[in-house]
Amino acid sequence: MPRSTDDPLLARLLEAVERELPRAVALRRRLHAEPELAHAEERTAASVAAELPVRSETIAGTGLFAHVGPAGSPVAVRAELDGLPMRELTGAPFAATGEAMHACGHDVHMAALVALARAAHGLGETLPAPLLAVFQPSEEAYPSGAQQLAEGPLAALAPVAVVAAHVHPELPWGAVALDPGTINASCDAFEIVVEGEPSHGAYPHRGRDPILAIAQVVVALHAQASRRIDPLSPASLTVGVLEGGSAENVIPARACARGALRAHRPQDRLALREMVEEVAGAVAAAHGCRASVQLVPGEPALENDPGIVTLARDLLASAGFTAAPEWRSCGSDDFAFFGALAPLAMAFVGLDGADGFTVRPLHHPELLPPDDAVGAVARAQAVLYVGAARACAGSTAAA
């Protein structure tokens, strides 16, 4: 991959990153072998802190801040600490053996950010802006680690931008997707409880069946989602859990459904929330039952800043990347909470076609990014950092 660039600073940063990669790959393998779940990432944080070039600060329980370069308001670069509650099936020699797994690339993101921090530390005062390495707890569970940081420790540091790179198995190796505007959806969780009247299954007329009612609620929700939202606007509804009953011949007293609402536009997010309340109540009532709805607001939609994206995309070729075709999805990431503090940019680093990589979806027990992904993510992080520093410097000068 090319290392020559018209940008001398980026060239020096990339050369320094390259020197750090053997150490970063070894760290990635250690992190992958011992994943920890959200808000319990003690060993993970300790392993990361031991490799950083500066003393880190512990925040939000297990999270870490590491300040590199000159003083002032920083460009924050984020990586995630936590794994997922699943058993690994990759068969790798450094595979995790317990009930947790890094199945979303967080081990790669952390190791890459350590490499970038070490490389940036070597450049010292010549950096265009302070770099704040943010190792965030609990991306995969609530309460959100990003929301905790955005409402406290990170807000106090007044970052000028927050950026991140995330591996993606559906994009080609050597390509990076970096697009302006909304690239990920908001995500809200909901729980619907339908209460009926229990009865023997042989005498259904003596009861009110919450199982039948909840089944009709689920069907109606999917039908109404397609009728309440503009079909040109990304949005989705998923019911992932249905619970009710304990015996095949008993109509139970209650049934429950849990799911998620996703949308790119704020008005669609609100419309989906209102729809769940309205449909659940009306359909349950039509079956002689009562419905209650609990909504748990999650992360907002993730919007990439056009200024950062424009400057960072111009640097992709210098870091050995091609620009992937436009990539937007109804996936969600609590990284979006940082948008309350500063302009954001998230890039997706392709894995499909990498040497030795078998394509599996994110959160799959057989997903295993190759070691080379550490270097790819570190280079993408470097591009985002330089692009953000330049974009924010330009905005400040213009103001």
Long-range contacts (C-beta under 8 A, 24 or more apart in sequence): 1-174, 1-319, 1-320, 1-379, 2-317, 2-318, 2-320, 3-320, 4-318, 5-315, 5-318, 5-319, 6-318, 7-315, 7-318, 7-386, 9-123, 9-126, 9-127, 9-128, 9-386, 10-315, 10-318, 10-319, 10-382, 10-383, 10-386, 11-318, 12-123, 12-126, 13-116, 13-119, 13-120, 13-123, 13-382, 13-386, 14-318, 14-319, 14-379, 14-382, 16-118, 16-119, 16-120, 16-122, 16-123, 17-115, 17-116, 17-119, 17-375, 17-378, 17-379, 17-382, 18-375, 19-119, 20-114, 20-115, 20-116, 20-118, 20-119, 20-378, 21-115, 21-374, 21-375, 21-378, 23-51, 23-115, 23-118, 24-51, 24-111, 24-112, 24-114, 24-115, 24-374, 24-375, 24-378, 25-111, 25-371, 25-374, 27-51, 27-110, 27-111, 27-114, 28-107, 28-108, 28-110, 28-111, 28-371, 28-374, 29-94, 29-371, 30-94, 31-102, 31-107, 31-110, 31-111, 32-92, 32-94, 32-95, 32-96, 32-102, 32-107, 33-94, 33-95, 33-96, 34-96, 35-82, 35-83, 35-84, 35-96, 35-98, 35-100, 35-101, 35-102, 35-107, 36-81, 36-82, 36-83, 36-100, 37-82, 37-83, 37-84, 37-85, 37-100, 37-140, 37-141, 38-82, 38-137, 38-138, 38-139, 38-140, 38-141, 38-145, 39-82, 39-137, 39-138, 39-141, 39-143, 39-145, 41-81, 41-82, 41-137, 44-81, 44-82, 44-110, 45-81, 45-135, 45-137, 48-81, 48-110, 48-114, 48-135, 51-114, 51-118, 52-114, 52-117, 52-118, 52-133, 53-117, 53-118, 53-121, 53-122, 54-117, 54-121, 56-133, 56-135, 59-149, 59-152, 59-153, 60-136, 60-137, 60-145, 60-148, 60-149, 60-152, 60-153, 61-137, 62-137, 63-134, 63-135, 63-136, 63-137, 63-145, 63-148, 63-149, 63-153, 64-133, 64-134, 64-135, 65-132, 65-133, 65-134, 65-135, 65-153, 65-154, 65-157, 66-117, 66-132, 66-133, 66-135, 67-130, 67-131, 67-132, 68-117, 68-120, 68-121, 68-127, 68-130, 68-131, 68-132, 68-133, 69-120, 69-121, 69-123, 69-124, 69-125, 69-127, 69-129, 69-130, 69-131, 70-124, 70-125, 70-127, 70-129, 70-130, 71-130, 72-129, 72-130, 73-129, 73-130, 73-157, 73-158, 73-159, 73-160, 74-129, 74-130, 74-131, 74-132, 74-157, 74-159, 74-160, 75-129, 75-130, 75-131, 75-132, 75-159, 75-160, 75-161, 75-162, 75-163, 75-385, 75-388, 75-389, 75-392, 76-132, 76-134, 76-154, 76-157, 76-159, 76-161, 76-162, 76-163, 76-338, 76-342, 77-113, 77-116, 77-131, 77-132, 77-133, 77-134, 77-162, 77-163, 77-164, 77-381, 77-384, 77-385, 78-113, 78-134, 78-135, 78-136, 78-146, 78-162, 78-163, 78-164, 78-335, 78-338, 79-106, 79-109, 79-110, 79-112, 79-113, 79-133, 79-134, 79-135, 79-136, 79-164, 80-104, 80-106, 80-109, 80-110, 80-135, 80-136, 80-139, 80-140, 80-145, 81-106, 81-110, 81-135, 81-136, 81-137, 81-138, 81-139, 81-145, 82-106, 82-137, 82-138, 82-139, 82-140, 82-141, 82-145, 83-107, 83-140, 84-140, 84-363, 86-363, 86-365, 87-365, 88-365, 89-365, 89-366, 90-365, 90-366, 90-367, 90-368, 92-368, 95-368, 101-365, 103-362, 103-363, 103-364, 103-365, 103-367, 104-139, 104-140, 104-362, 104-363, 104-367, 105-166, 105-167, 105-362, 105-367, 105-369, 105-373, 105-377, 106-139, 108-167, 108-369, 108-373, 108-374, 108-377, 109-164, 109-165, 109-166, 109-167, 109-377, 110-135, 111-374, 112-165, 112-374, 112-375, 112-377, 112-378, 112-381, 113-378, 113-381, 115-374, 115-375, 115-378, 116-378, 116-381, 116-382, 116-385, 119-378, 119-382, 120-385, 127-389, 128-386, 128-389, 128-390, 128-393, 129-160, 129-388, 129-389, 129-392, 129-393, 131-385, 132-157, 132-159, 134-162, 139-333, 139-334, 139-335, 142-296, 142-298, 144-298, 144-299, 144-334, 144-337, 145-334, 146-299, 146-334, 146-335, 146-336, 146-337, 146-338, 147-299, 147-334, 147-337, 149-337, 149-338, 150-337, 150-338, 150-340, 150-341, 154-338, 154-341, 155-341, 158-341, 158-342, 159-338, 159-341, 159-342, 160-342, 160-343, 160-388, 160-389, 160-392, 160-396, 161-305, 161-308, 161-342, 161-343, 161-344, 161-345, 161-388, 161-389, 161-391, 161-392, 162-335, 162-338, 162-339, 162-341, 162-342, 162-343, 162-344, 163-308, 163-344, 163-345, 163-346, 163-347, 163-381, 163-384, 163-385, 163-387, 163-388, 164-335, 164-345, 164-346, 164-347, 164-381, 164-384, 165-346, 165-347, 165-348, 165-349, 165-377, 165-380, 165-381, 165-384, 166-333, 166-346, 166-347, 166-348, 166-349, 167-348, 167-349, 167-351, 167-369, 167-373, 167-376, 167-377, 168-327, 168-348, 168-349, 168-350, 168-351, 168-362, 169-351, 169-352, 169-357, 169-359, 169-360, 169-361, 169-362, 169-367, 169-369, 170-350, 170-352, 170-359, 170-361, 171-324, 171-327, 171-348, 171-349, 171-350, 171-351, 171-352, 172-324, 172-350, 172-352, 172-353, 173-350, 173-351, 173-352, 173-353, 173-354, 173-357, 173-376, 174-320, 174-321, 174-322, 174-350, 174-353, 174-376, 175-321, 175-322, 175-323, 175-324, 175-350, 176-316, 176-321, 176-322, 176-323, 176-324, 176-347, 176-348, 176-349, 176-350, 176-380, 176-383, 177-323, 177-324, 177-325, 177-326, 177-327, 177-347, 177-348, 177-350, 178-304, 178-309, 178-312, 178-313, 178-316, 178-323, 178-324, 178-345, 178-347, 178-348, 178-384, 179-304, 179-309, 179-326, 179-327, 179-328, 180-304, 180-305, 180-306, 180-309, 180-310, 181-303, 181-304, 181-306, 182-264, 182-265, 182-301, 182-302, 182-303, 182-304, 182-328, 183-302, 183-303, 183-304, 183-327, 183-328, 183-329, 183-346, 184-301, 184-302, 184-328, 184-329, 184-330, 184-331, 184-332, 184-333, 184-336, 184-346, 185-234, 185-235, 185-236, 185-262, 185-263, 185-264, 185-301, 185-302, 185-329, 185-330, 185-331, 185-332, 186-261, 186-262, 186-263, 186-264, 186-266, 186-269, 186-298, 186-299, 186-300, 186-301, 186-332, 186-336, 187-260, 187-261, 187-262, 187-298, 187-299, 187-332, 188-260, 188-261, 188-269, 188-272, 188-273, 188-295, 188-296, 188-297, 188-298, 189-258, 189-259, 189-260, 189-261, 189-295, 189-296, 189-298, 190-258, 190-259, 190-260, 190-261, 190-273, 190-276, 190-293, 190-294, 190-295, 190-296, 191-256, 191-257, 191-258, 191-293, 191-294, 191-296, 192-217, 192-256, 192-257, 192-258, 192-276, 192-280, 192-291, 192-292, 192-293, 193-254, 193-255, 193-256, 193-291, 193-292, 193-294, 194-254, 194-255, 194-256, 194-257, 194-280, 194-284, 194-289, 194-290, 194-291, 195-253, 195-254, 195-289, 195-290, 195-291, 195-292, 196-251, 196-252, 196-253, 196-254, 196-255, 196-287, 196-288, 196-289, 196-290, 197-251, 197-253, 197-288, 198-250, 198-251, 198-252, 198-253, 199-250, 199-251, 200-249, 200-250, 200-251, 201-248, 201-249, 201-250, 201-251, 202-249, 204-251, 207-251, 208-287, 208-288, 208-289, 209-251, 209-287, 209-289, 210-244, 210-251, 210-252, 210-253, 210-254, 210-255, 210-284, 210-287, 210-289, 211-244, 211-245, 211-251, 211-252, 211-255, 212-287, 213-255, 213-283, 213-284, 213-286, 213-287, 213-289, 213-291, 214-242, 214-244, 214-255, 214-256, 214-257, 214-284, 216-283, 216-286, 216-287, 217-257, 217-279, 217-280, 217-283, 217-284, 217-291, 218-242, 218-257, 220-279, 220-283, 221-259, 221-275, 221-276, 221-279, 221-280, 224-275, 224-279, 225-272, 225-275, 228-271, 228-272, 228-275, 229-263, 229-268, 229-271, 229-272, 230-268, 233-263, 233-264, 233-265, 233-268, 234-262, 234-263, 234-264, 234-328, 234-329, 234-330, 235-261, 235-262, 235-263, 235-264, 235-265, 235-268, 235-272, 235-330, 236-261, 236-262, 236-263, 236-330, 237-261, 237-262, 237-272, 238-262, 260-298, 262-330, 262-332, 263-301, 263-330, 264-301, 264-328, 264-330, 265-301, 266-300, 266-301, 269-301, 298-332, 298-334, 299-332, 299-333, 299-334, 299-335, 299-336, 299-337, 300-336, 300-337, 300-339, 301-332, 301-336, 302-332, 302-333, 302-335, 302-336, 302-339, 302-344, 302-346, 303-336, 303-339, 303-344, 304-344, 304-345, 304-346, 305-343, 305-344, 305-345, 305-391, 307-343, 307-391, 307-394, 307-395, 308-343, 308-344, 308-345, 308-384, 308-387, 308-388, 308-391, 308-392, 309-345, 309-387, 310-391, 311-386, 311-387, 311-388, 311-390, 311-391, 312-345, 312-347, 312-383, 312-384, 312-386, 312-387, 312-388, 312-391, 313-387, 314-387, 315-383, 315-386, 315-387, 316-383, 318-383, 319-379, 319-380, 319-382, 319-383, 320-379, 321-376, 321-379, 321-380, 321-383, 324-348, 324-350, 331-362, 343-388, 343-391, 343-392, 345-384, 345-387, 345-388, 347-380, 347-383, 347-384, 349-373, 349-376, 349-377, 349-380
